Amino acid sequence: MLSRHIPSLSWIPGYSRDNLSEDLNAGLTVGVMLIPQGLAYALIAGLPPIYGLYAALVPLLVYAFLGTSGQLAVGPVAMVSLLVATGVSSLSPSGVDEYVALALMLAFLVGAIQLALGLMRFGFITNFLSHPVLSGFTSAAALIIGLSQLKHLTGIPLGRSKNIFGILLEAGSRIGELHLPTLAMGVGGILLILVIRRWAPRIPGGLLAVVAGTALVALLGLDENGIKIVGKVPAGLPMPSFAFFTASALSDLLPIALAIALVGYMESIAVAKSFAAKHKASIDPSQELTALGLANLVGSFFHAYPTTGGFSRTAVNDQAGSKTPLSSIISALIVGLTLLFLTPLFTSLPSALLASIVMVAVFGLIDLKEIRFLWKTNRTDLLLLLVTFVATLLLGIEEGILVGVSLSLLAFVYQASRPHMARLGRLAGEESYRNVDRFPDVEIDEGVAIFRIDASLFFGNVEHVRDALGDLLEQEPDTRFLILDLYPVNRIDSTAVHALSDIHRRLIERGVTLFFSGVKGPVRDTLARSGLTDSLGDDAFFSRIHDACMEAHRRVNTYLVGEAAP
């Protein structure tokens, strides 16, 4: 039972040495990848670069012991970093120290929210965020993240803006301030990373770009020519601190904390599930919430800003052969050793190179494949994607999230309120019944209407069912028997029971007999407790549609015989 809440108790005692070499290789690979990414993503968050390494240390360790995925690589990601920058900058902090304190407090709140949701087994909540909406938001956020790095890539001192149009307008108006050496350094970094990714994917292109650029700046003194560098980076492991908590900022940070908690978890669980399916493993969504929550909560005390599972590092982790969370522990050790001994090497690191790492990473998040897919399969979902995309670009990140969530819920409510219903007919020579719209050759008995309801019945959709049946009776006034196939119906609430009772009463007034077929036990129990079964009689319930049809024919024939008798 304890292993359910601490999954490491399951894999550590039975750890196989056969996995060690692969876990070691994966851990080293991701650890090396984390260093330039952590530094770069901290810039997106508006934090000093060292905080990216802090965020790649303790949260990664916590998740390794509590998470249920053997491949998920937790740490700083571009999306969450942008949300941090958006939320914290909106409070107009007075200086770097206050900004950092607010970012750490944000991590604490994100962790507390995720932990609370996880303990309450609320892992299912992300099911209400549709994939098209998330894709639209992610694509727009990727553009905003990428363009937010223009100031580092071009050397133009741009201010913060909530949307890309503000960024582009300001950049265009200040094009005369373009610093060509900085631009050359940034574009060179992008090209180097792309070439390595194309021709030598096993080599960490970001790290190579960082090493090469830092060496050039140090050897040639390029910082004296105006190329901005990271500067002095503090060495040593982060020491625990609780001084960041500010009660006055709690209410201001709570909305963005909730957004980060949900978006971060959504990104993480999607990645974890995709790789779990590949390895035929299982993921506990609620435990993942708990693990991420504690990773952020504990990490905040060790100077980590909000983190989550990232796709690119997880993919690399998997490709490198990760079998267990030991690979994450090894990655964290690499980051820890870097903090202890290697931070002086980052002094001459050009900010333009970090910007190039970010831009290459985030532009891969723009999901053009999903747009093409939805164009072919579902135009309504495509509309949801595009509206979320445009709203995020025009209004900003927080507003885009709100629009996306609202659209997801509205789409869910709309679809739930209009359950699929099928008019059925009999296949010639068989006892099977199919949708008349898909099988135009089926036989339809005169005076007998058969409907299948393909959803559970509740207060939100039963009115649609009632209206559809009413339209049928208006169009076919000669109907004498109505058969409702309820086999797909798993649940029925009190409002739906009242609606069925009303339908039954109206049918009696019109001389129409109501039959049910395929009613499952829980639904039939509800109908019995409501008294509707007694009103209809047990002879109104059938296990098969065909049996109900035969009974309808028998009653019609009996009636006709009676009418014909002298």
N, C-alpha and C positions, 0 to 999 in steps of 0.2 A: 504493500500500500504506500509506503514511504517513497518508493522508487517512482511512483506516479507523479509526485511533487518534486522529486530530485532525480531526474532521469539519469544523471551520472552514476548513481548507485547501481544502475542496470548494466552499463557498458564498461565501467572501470574494473570491477572484479573479474569479469570474463574477457578482459582485453586480450586479443591475440597478437603475439609478436609478429605474425605474418603481415599485419597491417602497419607495423611501425615505420617501415621504410617509406610507404606511400603517404602516411600521415605526416612524416617528417618532411618529405619533399613538398607536399601541399602547404604545410605550415610555413616553411621557409619562403616559398614562392609568394604567398599572400602577404606575409610579413614584409617582404621587400616591396611589394606593390602598395602596401598600406602607407608607407612612409611618404612618398611624394603625394599620394592622394589625400592623406590626412592634412598635410601642410596646405594643399590647394583648396580643399573644401572648407578649411577654417577661414580662408580669405572670403569665400562666398558668404559665410556666416557673419562676416565683419569682425572676426576675432584675430588676435595675433596667431601666426601659423603654428606655434607650439601647442595650442589648444587642440589642434587636429590630431596630434600624437597622443595627447592625454585622452581624447575621446576614443582612440584606437587601443587603449590599454585595459583599464578596469572593466568597462562594459563587455569587452570581448571575453574576458575571463569569467565574468558572472554568467554570461549566456552559455558558455561552454559547459558549465556544470548543471544548468537548469533548463536549457533548451532541448527540444525533441528532434532537431535536425542534425544530421552528421555532416552536412555540407554548408549550411548557412554561415556566411561570414558577416558578423556584426561590426559596425563601426560608423564613422561619419559618412554620409551620403549627400549628394548634391541637392536633392529635393528638400530634405529636412534642413540642410544648411541654409537654403534660401528662405525657408519658413522662419527659421530662427532670426535671420537678418530682418525680415519683414516685421516680425512681431516685436523684437527688441528695439529696432530703430524708431518704431512708431511712438515709443515712450520718450523719445528725445533725451537719452542719457547725457549727463554733463561731461563725461570723459570716458577713457578706456576702462578704468577700474569699475565704474558703475555699469558700463556696457557688459563687461565680463560677468559681474555679479548677477545681472539680470538674465544672462544666457544660462548660467549655472542654476539659477532658481527655476528657469524654464525647464531645464532637464529634470529637476526634482519634481515639478508639477506633472510633466509628461509621464515620468515613472510612476508617480502616485496614482494617476488616472488609469494607466495600463495595468498596474498591479491590482487595483480595485476591480476593474472589469474582468481580469483574469480569475481572481478569487471567486467572483460571482458567476463564473463560467459563461461569460458573455462573448466568447470568441466568435460567435455567429454574427455579430453585428455588422461586420464588413460585407456580409451577403447582400446588404441593402445598398451598397455602392456598386453600380453596374460597371462592367468592364469598359464599355464605350465611354462613359463619363470619366472614368479614371484615366483612360487613354488620352482623351481630349485634354484633361487637366495636366497630365504628365508632359504631353507634347508642348503645350503652351509654356509650362514652367521651364522646360528645357531651353526654349528660346530665350526666356527672360534671364535664366541663369547664364547662358552663353553670352548674351549681349551685355550682361552686367559686368563681364570681365573685360569689356572694351577699354576701360580706363587703364587697366594693367597691361593690356596688349598693345595699346597705341601710345601710352604715356600722356593722354589727354585727361586732365583732372576733372572727371565727370562726377556730378552729384548722384544721390540715390533717386530712383524713380520707381513708381509702382508698376509701370507697364513699359513695354518695349518701345512704344511710340515716343514716350518722353525721353528714353535713352537715345534713340536714333536722332530725334530733333536736336537734343543738346549736342550730341557728337557732331552732327552736321554743321551746327552753328559755330563750333569751335575747331573745325578741321584744320585751321591754320596753326593750332598748337600741337599738331601731330609730331611726335618724336620718332624720327625714322630709325635710329639704332634700336629703340625699344620694340618698334614694330618688326624689324628684321629678326630680333631675338625671338619674339613670340611666334611669328610665322614659321621661322626655322624650327622651333620646337614642335609645332603642329605637324609640319612635313616629316620631321624625324620620327615622331610617334606613329604616324600613319604608314610610313615606309616599313618600319620595324614590324608593325602589326600585320602588314601584308606579306612580308617576305621572311620574317623570323618571329612568329607569334609567341614562341616560348621565352623570348628575351623581354624583360620588363621595360618597355619603351619609355614610360614616364620616368623611371629611375635613371635610365641612360641619359635622357634629356636633361634631367636635373644635374647629374654628374658633369656632363659636357658643358652645360651653360655656366655652372658654378666655377668650373676650371677656367673657362674663357674669361669670366669677369675677374677672377683672382689674378690670372697671369697677365692680362692686358689692361687691368685697371679700368674696365668699362664703366664702373660705377661713377668714376670721375667725369665721364662723358654724359651723365644724366640718366643712365639706366638704373632704375630703382631696384634695390636689393632688400632682402628680408631683414638684414642686420643681425645684431646679437640675439642669439636664441638661448634662453636659460637651460642649463643642464640639470640633470637629476630627475628622480621620480616624483610625481605629484604627491604632496603630503595631504592628509585629510584635513578638511576645513569645513566649518559650518557657518562661516561668517557672511555668506552670500544672501541668506534669507531676509527678505524685506516684506513685512506684512502689508505696507502701503501699496506695493506693486502687485499684490496677489490678484485682485479683481481685474486688473488690466491685462495680466499675463494669462489668465485662465482661458479665455476664448482661443488664443493661438495655441496654448498647451493642448487643448482638446483637439484642435485641428491636427497638430503634429502627432498626437497620440494615435489618432485614427488613420491618418494618411501613412504614417510610418509603419504602423501595424499592417495596413493593407498591402503596402509594398513588400514587407518582410514575409507575410504569410503566403503571398502569391509566389514569391521566389522559392520559399521552403517547400510548398506543395508541388511545384513543378519538378524540383529535383528529387523529392521523395517518391513521386510517381515513377521517375526514371529508375530509381533503385528499388522499387517495389517495397518501400518503407511507409510507415504511417506517421502522421503529424497530428499532435493534439493542439487544436487552435487556442483553446483556453490556457493551456500550459505555456504556449508560445507568448501569449499576452503577459502572463505572469513573469516569464523569463525576461522579456524585453523591459517590462516595468521595473523589475529589480535591477536590471543592467543600467537603466537610466537613473534610477533612484540612488543606487550605490555609487554609480559613476559621478553623479553631481557633487558628491563629497570629495571626489578626487579630481576636480577641475575639468570634468568632461561635459561638453554640451550635448544636446539630444542626439541619439544614435538609433540606427535600425539596421536590418539586414539589407545588403546591397546586391543587385543582380550581377554586376561585372565581377566583383571579387568572388562571389559565390560560384560563378561559372568557372573562373580560374581555379578556385579551390577544388572544384569537382574534376576539372580536366587534369589537374596535377595529381589526382588519385586519392583525395581525402576519403577516409572510411569512417572516422569517428570525430567527435569534437576535440580530440587531442590535437588535431591540426590547428584549431583556433588557439589553443593554449600555447602552442609553439609560435604562432604568429604574434601573440601578445608578448612572448619572451623576446622576440626580435625587436619589437617596438620598445620594450623596456631597456634592452641593451643599447639601442640607438639613443634613447633619452639619457642614459648614464654616460655614454662615451663619445657619441658622434655628433651631438648638436653643434659644436663649434664649426663643423664643416659646412653648416648651412648659412653661415654669416654672409657669404657672397652670393647666395642663391637669388637669381633675378625673379622678381615678381611676375614678369612677362611669361616665364616658363611655367609657373604655377597656373597662370591663366590659360596657357595652351593645353595643359593637362585637363583642366576643367572643361574647356570647349570641346575637345575631342571626346571626352566622356559623356557629356550631356547631349550633344547633338545626335548621338546614337540612340537617345531615348525618344526621339521624334518618330512616332509610329505610323509611317505611311502605308505599311502593309495592312494595318487594321482598317484604314480608310478604304482601300481597294476592296478588302474583304466585305465590309459592311455595304459598300455600293452594290455588290453582287447579291448579298444575302438578306439585308434588312435596312431599308432606307430610314425607318424610324429611329433605329439605334444610331445610324450615321448622323441624323439630325441632332440627337443628344450629344454626340461627340463634338460636332462642329459648334454648337451653341456654347458648350462648356469651354472649348478651345478659345473662341472669340471673347467670351466673358472674362476669362483669365487674362488674356492679352490686353483688353480694354480697361478692365476695372482693377486688376491686380490679383495677387496670389490668394489672399484671404477671401476676397469677394468671389473669386473663381471657385474656390472650395465650396463656399456657401451655395453658389448657383448649381454646382455639380451635385452636391448632396440633395438639394431641393428637387432637382430634375430626376435623380434616381428614385427618390421617394414618390414623386408624382407619377413617374412611369410605372412604378410598382403598384401604386394604388389604382391607376387607370386599368392596367392589365388584370389586376385581381378583381376589379369591378365588372369586367366583361369576360366571364368564363366562356371557353369554347363549348358550343352546343352543336350537335350533329343530328340532322334528320336521317333516320335509318330506313333501309329497305332490305328485302330478302334476296340473297343471291339465288338465282334460278337452280332449282333442284337440290338446294342445300338448306341446312338449318342455321346458317350464319347470316348476320345482318351487318351491313356496311353503310357508310356515309353516302347519301345519294349524290352529293356534289363530286365525289371522287369515283363513284361507280354508277354511272348514269344508266346502266342496264339492269339495275336491281328492280325487283318487283315491289310495288307499293300497294297494299291492300286498301281498297276503298272503304272509307269509314274508320280506319285504324291508323293512328298517327304514333310513330315511335320516335322518341327523342333520347339521346344520350347526353348527359351532363358531365363534362370532363374536368371537374374541379370540386373541391369541398365547398359546401354551401354555408355562407355566413352573411351577416348583416350588410356587408359591402357589395355583394354580388347578386343576392337573391332577387332584387328588384329587376335586374336585367333578365333573369330567368322568367320571372312572372310576365314581363312585357313580351318576351319572345313567344311564350305559349299563348298569350292573348292575341298576338298578331296571327298566329297559326289558326286559331279558332275563327277569327274574322275572315281569313282568306279561304278556309275550308269549313263552311258551316255544316256540312254533312258528316263531320267527324262524330263518331259515337263512342270510340274507345281511345283513350290517351295512355300510352305506355311510356313511363319514364325509366330509363335504364340508369340506375344509380351506382353501378359497379365501380366507376372511377371515384366516387365520393367517399372519402375517408372519414370526414367529420361533418357535423351539422350543428349549428348553434340555435338558440331559442328563437331568434328573429326569423331564421329560415324555416323553422317548424311552424311558426305562425303564418308565414307566407304560403307554405304547402297546405295548411289547413284552409286558408282563404281560397287558394286555387281549387281545392277539393269542393268547397262550398259553391263556387262559381260554376264549376263543371256540372254539379248536380242540377243547378238551375237551368243549364243548357241541355240537360239530358245526356251528358257525357260521363262515361264510367272511367275512373282512374285506376290504373294498375302500376305496380312497381316491380322491377326486376333487378336481380343482382345486388340487393341491399346487404351491405356488410353488417356484421354483428353489432359493433358500436353504434352505427347509425340507426339500426333497427331498435336497439335498446332505447335510444333517445326518442324515437317516434312512439315507442310503446309507453314510455313514461309520460309523454305529452298527451296521451289519449287518442292520437291520430290513428293508431293501429286499430283500436276498438271501433272508431268511426268508419274506417274503411272495411274492416273485417280481415281475418287471416287469409281469406281466399283472394285478396287483392295483391298478395305478395308471391312472386315467383322467382325461382333460382335462375331461370333462363328467359331471354326475350321470346324465344320460340314457344315456350310453354304458355306465356302470357298471350301470344297471338292465337294459339290454338284455343285457349279458353274464350277469347273474344269471338272467334269464328263459331265456336260451339253455342255461345249465347245468342249470336245473331241468327244462327240456323234454328235454334229453339224458338226464338221470337217469331221468325218467319213461318215456321210450322204452326205455331199457335194462331197466328193471324189467318193462315189458310184454312184452318179447321172450321167446319160448319157450326 
